[in-house]
Amino acid sequence: MSDRIGEKLALSIVSPCYNEEGCIDELYRRLQATAAALVGDSFEIILVNDGSKDKTLEKLRHLTLTKENVVVINLSRNFGHENALTAGLLRAEGQRVFIVDADLQDPPELLKDMMLMMDAGADVVYGRRRSRLGETKLKMISARFFYRMLERLIEIKIPLDTGDFRLMNRKTVDVFKTFPEEFRFVRGLLSWIGGNQVALFYDRSPRYAGESAYPLTKLVRFGLDAVTGFSILPLRIASYLGFLMGLMSAAMLIYAFYGWIKGEAVAGWTSLSCFVLTIGSVQLLVLGIFGEYLGRLYIESKRRPLFVISDILISKVTEPVT
């Protein structure tokens, strides 16, 4: 464990948990078996309770009383997946850090292949999905659209069809720990760091238990964090729209002035009304884009902590209790 004096852990495993009571026991079993086979006893499993409303915290407490190599970070409320993940990464002390979701859609056993790829020189090994079993067509289509839209909007290269499932070396994690921003898109931040990042293709499994904690509203907010955190293209689009509307307005003024000189009544009031409504809509859109960025700057300027930790529980047992 991390409290062993003078000993460097080979591996830290970080998994945010929100309402995952049905997955906790199986998650630990598979993580412990995988890690022990690879690095012996030199690992820690960091499970972050992100304000769960079910029996997740109770299950996590039980793990620290009966199992080895477990660290439980209990947040004071639900701060969101990205901040919960950050809490775990800030606590991780291993020379390599493995991120996996608690729902077990990403197989922990792939850690073995990731370790081999990192032995060959990779700084980050990320899982790239070939398929997404057990998910609705709507979710798969929306995910495909999101990643491809993101690729065109942001200024860094984020691999398509990837999540947070990855293995990182110590250098990458140390750089990540220096990032101060509050609106976090972790996979974007890790891609921004650069280095030798390689893909491991895999087939994503259905959830082991429970239901997804990511409704449409959270997905939309997640997308906004990704775009506004890594691109100013929406601001440029707003400028282009303003310029285009300016040209169209100038053309209409010239047309109206010409009609006035000729002594003719200006025809086309219907089209003119539509044009005015269009300009008004574009103006509101532009104001909304500016407002989104301005609001995020305002919140960032407060420099509030990303999360509040209620307590940290660490396994004290030296042998697993069955």
Order of alpha helices (4+ residues) and beta strands (2+ residues): beta-alpha-beta-alpha-beta-alpha-beta-alpha-beta-alpha-beta-alpha-alpha-beta-alpha-alpha-alpha-beta
